[in-house]
């Protein structure tokens, strides 16, 4: 029940914000839309026991889902290890994954940000993680937990954007548009209808 509700909240929220120009859309967790998690580790992005499909399977499934989004201005990496391609480093810190898969097979040429660098799916200090993400090909490093000491460490490791990274950042900013007038009541009605439709579909699937 929680899963379908979460999905519809994400869909409806993204659709509404995109429609009125309040956000620039960014596909997350490339090149996989699924992040393995372990609640026991206290981190919903702590990768354990990842599936090991071969490269052809990944290109036909997980990776293929990102191809239609390759022209978007922003993207985010995944802290997921794809053993068939790079058995050591997760995509965020893997030169092979960024160059061959995200920039290569998927063809994404927008501004590439890491997922939250403070998540325990990555090893090393915050500074080491930041350096590794940039060395792998991320343009910017995302840090989300609000820890000031960690924020300083990230800032110390991330240079000012130049060259292609700066060009991609400028292109992402240009992709913004002036917000349209927002009808709160109409959005609420749409949101409610989408939830009702999803609930009906969910109940149909479970035979309720």
Residue, then its C-alpha position, 0 to 999 in steps of 0.5 A: x500500500x505504501x509503495x503505490x501511494x509513494x509512487x503516485x505522490x511522486x508522479x503527481x508532484x513531478x507532473x504538477x511542478x513540471x507543468x507550471x515550470x517550478x522545477x527542472x526535471x532530473x532523472x535520478x539514480x542513473x543508470x538504474x531506477x532501483x536502489x537496493x536498500x538495507x534498513x538494518x544498516x540505517x541507510x536506505x541506500x546502503x547497497x547489499x547483495x546486489x543482483x548481478x545481471x549481465x551487461x546485455x540484460x542491463x542494457x535491455x532493461x535498467x539502462x534502456x529506461x534512461x535512454x528517452x531521458x538522455x536529452x534532459x539537462x540534469x541527471x543523478x548517478x546511483x550508488x549501485x554496483x553493477x558487477x558485470x561492468x565494474x565489480x568494485x565501484x558503484x556508478x557514482x564513483x566508477x569512471x567506467x559506468x559514467x563514461x561507458x554507460x551514462x555518457x556512452x550507452x545512455x547518451x546523457x550529456x547534461x549536468x551530472x550530479x552524484x546522489x547524496x555523498x553522505x550515504x553509507x553506500x559509499x566508502x571512505x571519508x566525505x572528502x574521499x567520496x567527493x574526490x572519487x565522484x568528481x574523478x569518475x565524471x560527475x560534474x557536481x557533488x550532492x550533499x544532503x544531511x545538513x552536517x556543517x563539517x561534512x559540507x565544508x569537507x565537500x566544498x573544499x574538494x569541489x572546484x569551481x565549474x569550468x569547461x564542459x561542466x560549466x557549459x552543462x550547468x549553464x544549459x540546465x539553468x537556461x532550461x528553467x522557465x517562468x512559472x505559470x499561474x498555479x491553480x491550487x484547487x485544480x491541482x488538488x482535484x487532480x492529485x485526489x483523482x490520481x490517488x483514487x485511480x491508483x487505489x482502484x488499480x491496486x485493489x484490482x491487482x490484489x483481488x480486493 
